[in-house]
Amino acid sequence: MPSYRVVAVGDRITDVVRKTLLSPGYGHPAHTEVAKGYGPCRQCLRTFSVGHERRILFTYDSFHGRENLPLPGPVFIHEDYCERYPEDGGFPVDMLSHKLTLNAYARGRRLIAQSYVSNGLIEPELQRLLAQSDVAYIQVRDTDAGCYDFSIERKSDKQDLDESNRSNGGDSHE
């Protein structure tokens, strides 16, 4: 059993996006299309079946509810409902074959370490980063595209950072 939680985009956010086709907190129009790339879906963390599955592209702030400074960017979810990846599910298998960037942050959105993994050997690197006492959380990003995929948090963290409770995906700044 891993010593961390995998935090995918929550149901509250994805439900709103699917219903309104707007980016929560920003109001930007969401875009739907047949998958042209593998993704992943930021809710179930499975890769898309390119050329077959439909997906929604929208603006999402992965720091909303955790840090004061926004940093929105594009993310994809399945157009149709899918189950959110379980927090205790360990590292998503679909992601192991991709080049990943692990950004380890201290409170205050201070980047304190960054690792690149392209060989699927993610667990030793996660454990190394989580062993650093000043690491508050890790954001996993696609190395080639640069997009946010999901977050990693210690299971022992007491702060309630459950995605469904803490984030609407970003406040409107217009």
C-alpha positions in Angstrom: 0.0 0.0 0.0 1.5 3.3 -1.0 2.3 6.0 1.5 0.6 8.7 -0.6 -2.8 9.6 -2.1 -3.4 10.3 -5.8 -5.7 13.3 -6.2 -7.4 13.5 -9.5 -9.8 16.3 -10.5 -13.0 15.9 -8.5 -16.5 14.9 -9.5 -17.9 18.4 -8.5 -15.7 20.0 -11.1 -16.1 17.5 -13.9 -19.9 17.4 -13.4 -20.1 21.2 -13.8 -17.9 21.1 -16.9 -19.9 18.3 -18.6 -23.2 20.1 -17.7 -22.2 23.7 -18.7 -19.3 23.2 -21.2 -17.6 26.1 -19.3 -14.4 26.1 -17.3 -15.4 26.4 -13.6 -14.4 29.7 -12.0 -13.3 31.2 -15.3 -16.3 30.8 -17.6 -14.2 30.1 -20.6 -15.9 27.9 -23.2 -14.9 24.2 -23.0 -14.1 22.4 -26.2 -15.2 18.9 -27.2 -13.4 16.7 -29.7 -12.5 13.2 -30.6 -9.2 12.4 -28.8 -6.1 13.3 -30.8 -3.7 12.5 -28.0 -3.5 10.1 -25.1 -4.4 12.6 -22.4 -5.0 11.3 -19.7 -8.5 12.1 -18.5 -7.9 14.1 -15.3 -10.8 12.4 -13.5 -10.2 8.7 -14.1 -6.5 9.1 -15.0 -6.9 6.6 -17.9 -5.4 7.4 -21.3 -7.8 8.2 -24.1 -8.4 5.9 -27.0 -7.0 8.1 -29.8 -9.5 8.6 -32.6 -12.3 6.9 -30.7 -13.2 8.5 -27.4 -14.6 12.0 -27.1 -13.0 14.4 -24.6 -13.6 17.9 -23.2 -10.8 20.5 -23.0 -11.1 23.2 -20.3 -9.2 25.6 -18.2 -8.2 24.3 -14.7 -6.2 25.9 -11.9 -4.4 23.0 -10.1 -3.4 25.3 -7.3 -6.9 26.7 -6.5 -7.8 26.2 -2.9 -4.2 25.3 -2.0 -2.3 28.4 -2.9 -3.1 32.1 -3.4 -1.5 32.5 -6.8 -3.4 31.0 -9.7 -1.7 29.0 -12.5 -4.5 27.8 -14.8 -3.9 25.6 -17.8 -5.6 23.2 -20.1 -6.8 19.8 -19.0 -8.9 17.0 -20.6 -11.7 14.8 -19.2 -13.9 12.2 -20.9 -17.0 13.7 -22.5 -19.0 10.9 -20.9 -19.1 10.2 -17.2 -16.2 8.2 -15.7 -15.3 7.1 -12.2 -12.8 9.3 -10.4 -9.5 7.6 -9.8 -9.4 6.2 -6.2 -7.0 8.2 -3.9 -5.7 4.9 -2.5 -5.2 3.3 -6.0 -1.4 3.8 -6.1 0.2 5.4 -9.1 -2.0 5.1 -12.2 -0.7 2.3 -14.4 -1.7 4.1 -17.6 0.8 6.8 -16.8 3.8 4.6 -16.3 4.7 4.5 -20.0 4.8 8.3 -20.4 7.5 10.8 -19.7 6.5 12.5 -16.5 7.7 15.5 -14.6 7.3 15.5 -10.8 7.2 19.0 -9.3 7.6 18.9 -5.5 6.3 22.0 -3.8 6.5 23.5 -0.3 3.7 25.6 1.1 3.5 28.9 -0.8 3.8 27.2 -4.2 7.6 27.2 -3.8 9.1 24.6 -6.1 11.8 22.8 -4.2 12.5 19.8 -6.4 11.8 18.6 -9.9 12.4 15.1 -11.3 11.9 13.6 -14.7 10.9 10.0 -15.0 10.7 8.3 -18.4 11.3 4.6 -17.6 8.2 3.9 -15.5 10.2 3.6 -12.3 8.1 6.2 -10.5 7.9 4.7 -6.9 11.5 5.3 -5.9 11.4 8.8 -7.1 8.1 9.6 -5.3 9.5 8.1 -2.1 12.6 10.2 -2.4 10.6 13.4 -2.9 8.1 12.6 -0.2 11.0 11.9 2.3 11.9 15.6 2.1 10.1 17.2 5.1 9.5 20.5 3.3 7.6 18.8 0.4 3.9 19.6 0.9 2.6 18.0 -2.3 3.8 16.9 -5.8 2.2 17.8 -9.0 2.6 15.2 -11.8 2.8 16.8 -15.3 3.3 15.5 -18.8 7.0 16.2 -19.7 6.3 16.6 -23.4 3.1 18.7 -23.3 3.8 20.4 -19.9 0.2 19.9 -18.8 -0.9 19.1 -15.2 -2.1 15.5 -14.8 -2.8 15.0 -11.0 -1.4 15.6 -7.5 0.3 13.4 -5.0 -0.1 14.0 -1.3 1.1 12.2 1.8 -1.6 10.0 3.4 -0.6 11.4 6.8 -1.4 15.0 5.8 -4.2 16.2 8.1 -5.2 19.2 6.0 -8.4 18.4 4.1 -7.3 18.8 0.5 -10.0 16.5 -1.0 -10.5 17.8 -4.5 -14.3 17.6 -4.3 -14.3 20.0 -1.3 -11.4 22.4 -1.9 -11.6 23.5 -5.5 -13.9 24.8 -8.1 -11.1 24.9 -10.6 -10.3 28.6 -10.2 -11.9 31.9 -9.5 -12.8 34.2 -12.3 -10.3 37.0 -12.7 -12.2 38.9 -15.3 
